[in-house]
């Protein structure tokens, strides 16, 4: 199997796909990864492939990762340039020739895989959003690849993804839903880690803590989150707000501007907003929080932060976007896109955390990584068998 990435940069889709690839490799399949970009400038962050946690996880698991070496600044909806050099196409052809099936992480790499002259291999595309029309020319690349038989299946991480792509003209028979899952051994409540993490930040053990784990992108609606944070911190004098992800750091001037605008006359409240940037120990961050918040306005499908946070004991509070409402049903809260309503829901989630703990514990197996990887393995085995020529019996003499 060969997986093709647009690049290695912070985001839930890359975390899920990389976890699937590593899990499939652990199960005996042979996998390698080709990344179009070796470095990406995105969300006010320079992200080198070799520094990325997904890259390190894959290589530590024995999965070979190579790159075409491109460097680019990417924004939401962008796609890799559709013009590739001879050496780039030759390297891609060598990688594809050694594979039986190609996995495309989202539809953006199809700009490369649709190039003429490359080896003909069945392609399975992982779809991780619910707004196909906002992916630039990538939707047209996907339709073209399905029409010519290159793309034989698409894995949707959520029912909202399947519905959105079908409505956008993707044939329903190629769309398969495999919900996101996480490592339940890693993401679990950890009282000791909770206390140690809070102590490291000087946060009292009983203080209400809200975590926002997202990259600095328009779809995440950071200004709305910050307005809700202002309302929450004004109501909760002991409360703290943590912001994690690419661009969620002091080096991002746009984020500082958002904080100043949202804080208004209550700028002193921003002293209890901590910018933690990209973290490699999100299980510890979630274990240390009471609430995991999502304020996205669009684009989301099955947000990984909600699942990871829930599995660590944080109560999810989300807007009704993608499959979010279904994911948190019985475990958390769904709010309108209103800062005051969100702040009140955060307070209610903190107060109700102990009461929700049994439901969170009982629902863990639904979000199992093992279940997710097994479903991927079954689909890929089926694609491989259908693509393999059926052996014929020799004619009798």
GUKE-18990 format. One record per residue (C-alpha): residue in three letters; x, y, z. Coordinates in pm, whole numbers. Example, Ala and Ser with C-alpha at 12.3 -4.5 7.8 and 13.67 -1.06 7.14 Angstrom:
# GUKE-18990
NODE   residuo        u        v        w
NODE       ALA     1230     -450      780
NODE       SER     1367     -106      714
END
This chain:
# GUKE-18990
NODE   residuo        u        v        w
NODE       UNK        0        0        0
NODE       UNK      115      354      -77
NODE       UNK      -37      655      100
NODE       UNK        0      995      -64
NODE       UNK      -14     1305      156
NODE       UNK      -29     1666       43
NODE       UNK      208     1732      331
NODE       UNK      271     1675      700
NODE       UNK      109     1948      907
NODE       UNK     -103     1964     1219
NODE       UNK     -460     1843     1176
NODE       UNK     -701     1568     1273
NODE       UNK     -720     1409      927
NODE       UNK     -345     1344      923
NODE       UNK     -353     1206     1274
NODE       UNK     -633      963     1187
NODE       UNK     -484      854      853
NODE       UNK     -136      808      999
NODE       UNK     -280      603     1285
NODE       UNK     -466      385     1034
NODE       UNK     -151      332      827
NODE       UNK       52      238     1132
NODE       UNK     -222        6     1255
NODE       UNK     -248     -167      917
NODE       UNK      129     -208      909
NODE       UNK      120     -359     1259
NODE       UNK     -139     -603     1124
NODE       UNK       98     -731      858
NODE       UNK       31     -513      554
NODE       UNK      324     -341      382
NODE       UNK      287       38      376
NODE       UNK      486      339      267
NODE       UNK      403      709      248
NODE       UNK      483      970      -17
NODE       UNK      441     1336       79
NODE       UNK      416     1598     -195
NODE       UNK      555     1867       34
NODE       UNK      852     1838      266
NODE       UNK      769     2160      447
NODE       UNK      451     2362      483
NODE       UNK      394     2717      605
NODE       UNK       43     2717      744
NODE       UNK     -152     2862     1040
NODE       UNK      136     3103     1107
NODE       UNK      358     2802     1167
NODE       UNK      652     2657      974
NODE       UNK      598     2281      979
NODE       UNK      881     2055      861
NODE       UNK      792     1697      774
NODE       UNK     1065     1555      997
NODE       UNK      935     1749     1299
NODE       UNK      577     1630     1262
NODE       UNK      445     1383     1524
NODE       UNK      269     1179     1254
NODE       UNK      592     1146     1056
NODE       UNK      778     1035     1367
NODE       UNK      507      788     1462
NODE       UNK      505      633     1115
NODE       UNK      880      600     1086
NODE       UNK      907      466     1441
NODE       UNK      656      200     1336
NODE       UNK      869       95     1039
NODE       UNK      670      278      770
NODE       UNK      899      437      510
NODE       UNK      819      804      438
NODE       UNK      959      996      141
NODE       UNK      883     1339       -4
NODE       UNK      891     1516     -338
NODE       UNK     1051     1797     -139
NODE       UNK      817     2079     -225
NODE       UNK      778     2377        8
NODE       UNK      453     2570       11
NODE       UNK      226     2798      204
NODE       UNK     -115     2632      209
NODE       UNK     -453     2769      308
NODE       UNK     -794     2609      345
NODE       UNK     -924     2483       12
NODE       UNK     -585     2494     -161
NODE       UNK     -450     2212     -369
NODE       UNK      -98     2123     -473
NODE       UNK       -7     2280     -807
NODE       UNK     -114     2061    -1095
NODE       UNK      217     2100    -1279
NODE       UNK      484     1853    -1175
NODE       UNK      840     1816    -1297
NODE       UNK      981     1510    -1470
NODE       UNK     1183     1401    -1163
NODE       UNK      877     1444     -939
NODE       UNK      664     1229    -1169
NODE       UNK      940      970    -1198
NODE       UNK      968      941     -819
NODE       UNK      589      915     -791
NODE       UNK      579      646    -1061
NODE       UNK      842      439     -879
NODE       UNK      648      457     -554
NODE       UNK      318      369     -724
NODE       UNK      467       80     -920
NODE       UNK      561      -94     -598
NODE       UNK      207      -71     -457
NODE       UNK     -108     -275     -511
NODE       UNK     -343       -5     -380
NODE       UNK     -298      371     -337
NODE       UNK     -446      561      -42
NODE       UNK     -496      934      -90
NODE       UNK     -517     1141      228
NODE       UNK     -811     1362      128
NODE       UNK     -871     1456     -233
NODE       UNK     -592     1713     -274
NODE       UNK     -320     1459     -374
NODE       UNK     -532     1362     -675
NODE       UNK     -377     1662     -853
NODE       UNK      -65     1443     -862
NODE       UNK     -225     1100     -894
NODE       UNK     -437     1213    -1192
NODE       UNK     -127     1298    -1396
NODE       UNK      -96     1106    -1722
NODE       UNK      162      832    -1759
NODE       UNK      163      713    -1399
NODE       UNK      110      343    -1320
NODE       UNK     -253      240    -1311
NODE       UNK     -344      141     -956
NODE       UNK     -678      145     -770
NODE       UNK     -702      453     -549
NODE       UNK     -896      483     -223
NODE       UNK     -951      840     -102
NODE       UNK     -999      933      264
NODE       UNK    -1255     1213      300
NODE       UNK    -1252     1407      626
NODE       UNK    -1472     1713      579
NODE       UNK    -1835     1801      520
NODE       UNK    -1787     2089      274
NODE       UNK    -1661     1942      -56
NODE       UNK    -1737     2259     -250
NODE       UNK    -1487     2452      -35
NODE       UNK    -1191     2233     -133
NODE       UNK    -1095     2437     -439
NODE       UNK    -1046     2230     -757
NODE       UNK    -1001     1912     -552
NODE       UNK    -1368     1812     -593
NODE       UNK    -1332     1823     -971
NODE       UNK    -1015     1613     -946
NODE       UNK    -1209     1359     -740
NODE       UNK    -1495     1344     -990
NODE       UNK    -1253     1300    -1280
NODE       UNK    -1067     1020    -1102
NODE       UNK    -1392      836    -1027
NODE       UNK    -1516      879    -1384
NODE       UNK    -1204      721    -1534
NODE       UNK    -1199      438    -1280
NODE       UNK     -885      546    -1095
NODE       UNK    -1066      609     -766
NODE       UNK    -1260      297     -675
NODE       UNK    -1366      386     -319
NODE       UNK    -1383      678      -77
NODE       UNK    -1371      638      300
NODE       UNK    -1589      895      478
NODE       UNK    -1508      952      844
NODE       UNK    -1866     1061      915
NODE       UNK    -2219     1027      786
NODE       UNK    -2222     1402      724
NODE       UNK    -1923     1355      493
NODE       UNK    -2101     1086      294
NODE       UNK    -2416     1295      262
NODE       UNK    -2227     1608      158
NODE       UNK    -2017     1438     -109
NODE       UNK    -2315     1248     -248
NODE       UNK    -2505     1575     -271
NODE       UNK    -2204     1724     -453
NODE       UNK    -2225     1457     -721
NODE       UNK    -2005     1173     -594
NODE       UNK    -2174      834     -664
NODE       UNK    -2311      683     -345
NODE       UNK    -2178      335     -429
NODE       UNK    -1814      446     -387
NODE       UNK    -1873      616      -49
NODE       UNK    -1804      402      260
NODE       UNK    -1840      535      616
NODE       UNK    -1575      434      870
NODE       UNK    -1609      651     1183
NODE       UNK    -1296      787     1348
NODE       UNK    -1145      597     1638
NODE       UNK     -864      657     1887
NODE       UNK     -621      454     2094
NODE       UNK     -820      384     2409
NODE       UNK     -507      288     2601
NODE       UNK     -357      630     2534
NODE       UNK     -671      842     2563
NODE       UNK     -821      764     2903
NODE       UNK     -885      944     3232
NODE       UNK     -561      981     3427
NODE       UNK     -597     1150     3767
NODE       UNK     -221     1161     3828
NODE       UNK     -149     1318     3489
NODE       UNK     -434     1562     3549
NODE       UNK     -279     1691     3870
NODE       UNK       75     1701     3730
NODE       UNK      -32     1889     3417
NODE       UNK     -226     2148     3614
NODE       UNK       64     2191     3854
NODE       UNK      300     2251     3561
NODE       UNK       85     2548     3456
NODE       UNK       15     2672     3807
NODE       UNK     -356     2588     3778
NODE       UNK     -528     2480     4102
NODE       UNK     -664     2126     4114
NODE       UNK    -1025     2245     4152
NODE       UNK    -1018     2525     3894
NODE       UNK    -1253     2493     3594
NODE       UNK    -1044     2436     3279
NODE       UNK    -1163     2461     2916
NODE       UNK     -942     2328     2635
NODE       UNK     -971     2433     2271
NODE       UNK     -766     2205     2044
NODE       UNK     -767     2336     1688
NODE       UNK     -544     2484     1422
NODE       UNK     -573     2856     1361
NODE       UNK     -812     2841     1065
NODE       UNK    -1126     3028      963
NODE       UNK    -1347     2719      986
NODE       UNK    -1258     2678     1355
NODE       UNK    -1421     3016     1436
NODE       UNK    -1154     3127     1682
NODE       UNK    -1311     3473     1737
NODE       UNK    -1634     3308     1853
NODE       UNK    -1441     3083     2091
NODE       UNK    -1261     3384     2237
NODE       UNK    -1586     3575     2291
NODE       UNK    -1723     3271     2474
NODE       UNK    -1400     3253     2675
NODE       UNK    -1442     3616     2782
NODE       UNK    -1796     3546     2904
NODE       UNK    -1685     3228     3083
NODE       UNK    -1382     3385     3254
NODE       UNK    -1591     3682     3366
NODE       UNK    -1838     3442     3527
NODE       UNK    -1576     3200     3666
NODE       UNK    -1303     3391     3854
NODE       UNK    -1102     3069     3902
NODE       UNK    -1149     2949     3545
NODE       UNK     -874     2893     3287
NODE       UNK     -879     2850     2910
NODE       UNK     -615     2654     2717
NODE       UNK     -563     2685     2340
NODE       UNK     -363     2417     2158
NODE       UNK     -276     2360     1793
NODE       UNK      -87     2507     1500
NODE       UNK      -97     2886     1524
NODE       UNK     -223     2882     1882
NODE       UNK       94     3041     2012
NODE       UNK      240     3379     2102
NODE       UNK      416     3408     1766
NODE       UNK       84     3445     1580
NODE       UNK       -5     3817     1558
NODE       UNK     -348     3742     1412
NODE       UNK     -439     3540     1722
NODE       UNK     -324     3820     1950
NODE       UNK     -543     4060     1755
NODE       UNK     -838     3824     1796
NODE       UNK     -774     3806     2171
NODE       UNK     -760     4185     2206
NODE       UNK    -1081     4234     2010
NODE       UNK    -1268     3964     2203
NODE       UNK    -1142     4084     2542
NODE       UNK    -1242     4447     2486
NODE       UNK    -1244     4637     2813
NODE       UNK    -1185     4313     3007
NODE       UNK     -829     4258     2881
NODE       UNK     -723     4138     3225
NODE       UNK     -930     3824     3164
NODE       UNK     -690     3725     2883
NODE       UNK     -428     3657     3151
NODE       UNK     -612     3329     3213
NODE       UNK     -594     3223     2848
NODE       UNK     -289     3002     2791
NODE       UNK     -148     2955     2440
NODE       UNK       16     2611     2428
NODE       UNK       77     2569     2054
NODE       UNK      125     2223     1907
NODE       UNK      144     1959     2181
NODE       UNK      255     1600     2149
NODE       UNK       90     1499     2476
NODE       UNK     -272     1583     2405
NODE       UNK     -386     1292     2621
NODE       UNK     -233     1478     2917
NODE       UNK     -387     1810     2817
NODE       UNK     -732     1654     2785
NODE       UNK     -694     1466     3113
NODE       UNK     -616     1798     3280
NODE       UNK     -926     1968     3140
NODE       UNK    -1291     1966     3242
NODE       UNK    -1433     2061     2903
NODE       UNK    -1320     2016     2541
NODE       UNK    -1479     2290     2330
NODE       UNK    -1547     2315     1959
NODE       UNK    -1688     2632     1799
NODE       UNK    -1652     2552     1428
NODE       UNK    -1901     2704     1186
NODE       UNK    -1851     2461      896
NODE       UNK    -1633     2196      740
NODE       UNK    -1608     1959     1035
NODE       UNK    -1705     1594      994
NODE       UNK    -1607     1386     1299
NODE       UNK    -1380     1618     1500
NODE       UNK    -1099     1422     1660
NODE       UNK    -1067     1667     1950
NODE       UNK    -1418     1579     2074
NODE       UNK    -1344     1206     2069
NODE       UNK     -999     1229     2226
NODE       UNK    -1120     1474     2490
NODE       UNK    -1422     1260     2582
NODE       UNK    -1209      949     2616
NODE       UNK     -987     1137     2864
NODE       UNK    -1285     1245     3074
NODE       UNK    -1337     1600     2943
NODE       UNK    -1699     1688     2869
NODE       UNK    -1749     1786     2502
NODE       UNK    -1933     2108     2420
NODE       UNK    -1975     2171     2048
NODE       UNK    -2163     2356     1782
NODE       UNK    -2391     2149     1559
NODE       UNK    -2150     2088     1272
NODE       UNK    -2085     1764     1083
NODE       UNK    -2145     1460     1302
NODE       UNK    -2053     1649     1620
NODE       UNK    -2402     1641     1773
NODE       UNK    -2427     1266     1724
NODE       UNK    -2076     1208     1863
NODE       UNK    -2150     1391     2189
NODE       UNK    -2508     1267     2227
NODE       UNK    -2553     1153     2588
NODE       UNK    -2198     1263     2673
NODE       UNK    -2196     1641     2639
NODE       UNK    -2365     1955     2510
NODE       UNK    -2453     2108     2173
NODE       UNK    -2481     2488     2159
NODE       UNK    -2582     2754     1907
NODE       UNK    -2311     2981     1771
NODE       UNK    -2362     3229     2049
NODE       UNK    -2083     3314     2296
NODE       UNK    -2309     3356     2599
NODE       UNK    -2484     3024     2533
NODE       UNK    -2146     2855     2495
NODE       UNK    -2012     3001     2817
NODE       UNK    -2320     2882     3006
NODE       UNK    -2282     2535     2853
NODE       UNK    -1917     2522     2963
NODE       UNK    -2021     2607     3318
NODE       UNK    -2292     2340     3308
NODE       UNK    -2042     2086     3171
NODE       UNK    -1795     2158     3450
NODE       UNK    -2071     2118     3711
NODE       UNK    -2202     1799     3548
NODE       UNK    -1869     1633     3473
NODE       UNK    -1887     1377     3754
NODE       UNK    -2242     1282     3661
NODE       UNK    -2148     1231     3295
NODE       UNK    -1842     1016     3372
NODE       UNK    -2032      680     3372
NODE       UNK    -2180      752     3027
NODE       UNK    -1839      852     2892
NODE       UNK    -1689      530     3028
NODE       UNK    -1969      314     2890
NODE       UNK    -1935      459     2541
NODE       UNK    -1562      405     2498
NODE       UNK    -1571       99     2270
NODE       UNK    -1774      290     2012
NODE       UNK    -1467      507     1949
NODE       UNK    -1209      227     1938
NODE       UNK     -906      253     1710
NODE       UNK     -912     -126     1675
NODE       UNK    -1262     -113     1526
NODE       UNK    -1160      160     1284
NODE       UNK     -846      -17     1159
NODE       UNK    -1028     -347     1114
NODE       UNK    -1287     -173      895
NODE       UNK    -1015      -14      682
NODE       UNK     -837     -349      647
NODE       UNK    -1155     -519      526
NODE       UNK    -1222     -248      267
NODE       UNK     -865     -248      136
NODE       UNK     -859     -627      113
NODE       UNK    -1178     -611      -91
NODE       UNK    -1035     -343     -323
NODE       UNK     -718     -546     -372
NODE       UNK     -908     -866     -452
NODE       UNK    -1131     -691     -703
NODE       UNK     -829     -534     -874
NODE       UNK     -628     -858     -891
NODE       UNK     -673    -1067    -1205
NODE       UNK     -857    -1394    -1149
NODE       UNK     -624    -1686    -1230
NODE       UNK     -747    -1902    -1516
NODE       UNK     -712    -2276    -1548
NODE       UNK     -487    -2395    -1831
NODE       UNK     -664    -2532    -2135
NODE       UNK     -656    -2914    -2150
NODE       UNK     -435    -3062    -2423
END
